[in-house]
Amino acid sequence: MPEAETQETNEQDRAKLVEVDDLLLDPKNPRLASNDLEDPTQEDLVKILWQQMAVDELLLSIAANGYFPEERLFVIPSDESEGNWRLAAVKLLRDEGLRQDVGATGPEIEEAIREGGNWNASIDL
């Protein structure tokens, strides 16, 4: 492989810190294919993940233990990410209004959020 191509590939492979608010869930993810929504919003996707895919367990784990940088999200240029469960959990932890809207509430969740963790700002991609 030519040196210039190797250098370009290495730069593309480097991890980047990205603000959680700048990331979008992937509506084309096969796990979400069973939803009946024609053009789901980001909130719709979080709600589906919360109600149907046990994001609550992951949310509690991230709240208690922090977000593990070893569990990177993969983002493609269309701004969709691979890691919908993890991203949904972090978005729910950060946004009380979203938690209310999707029904992600309860004493266990509120206690975990109060105790805090490493999930509040950016995610290493």
C-alpha positions, 0 to 999 in steps of 0.5 A: 500500500502506498505511503500516502494511502496508509497515512490517510487510512490511519487518520480515518481509523483514529477515534474521535470524541463527539458530543452525544447531542451530535449523534443520531440513532440509526433508524435503518438498524435491523433491530428496529426494522419491526417498528411500524413507523414510516419515518420515525423521529429520534424520540420515537427510536429511543421510545422503541428501544426503551419499551421493547429492547431492555435499554433499562438494564444498560441505562442502569449499568452506565449510570452506575459504572460510567460509559466504557470507552472500550465500547465505542460507537461506530458512526458513518457519514450520514450521522447514523451510529452503530450502537443504538442501545448504548446511545439511547441509554446515554441520551436518556441519562442526559435528558430528563424530558426525554426520560419523561416522554418515553416513560424511562422513570422510576426510583431506581433510575433516578437514584442511579442518575444521582449517584452519577457516572462517566456518561455526561459529555462526549463519547469516544468514537 
